[in-house]
Structures are given as C-alpha cells and as structure tokens.
C-alpha cells in the first residue's frame, strides 16, 4: 500500500533526461530588486577561459537555503569577507 503524501510534503518532479554538468565555478550577483543571479561556470582548457553552463535568478531566502545545504554537505564553513566600497 502506497504511503499518502502529507499536505506539507514537497513533491519533486525530476527530469531524468537532463544532462549532469561538471561545474568549476559559482558566481552570485545581487540585483536591486532583492533577487540574486546565480551562474555556474565550467573551466575550459587554456586559452578558452570559462563557459557559462547554467544561469538562474532566485530570491534571497531560497539562496540562503541552497547555500546552507551546500555548505553542510561539503562540511564547509565560509569566511565572511567585507568588501570595501570603491
């Protein structure tokens, strides 16, 4: 007998036909509307540089959740670096 899905349970619809990408670099840029642009880049052999593989826009709360999950799985605690204004 299949278990019933609870009201608060999130169902994830996976598309198994999507390719798995190897990513070397993550770039996050804040926007003026409270959203963040996330870019995943792959390093190409010299002198090619970087190739953008995926680009997405997410709200701050979603970005924070994603970063928490990534850091927890990698057992990594990022350092806070304050940037100086130009």
Secondary structure, DSSP 8 states (H G I E B T S, - for coil): ------TT-------TTS------EEEEEE-TTSEEEEEEEEEETTTTEEEEEEEEEEEHHHHHHHHHHHHHHHT-----------
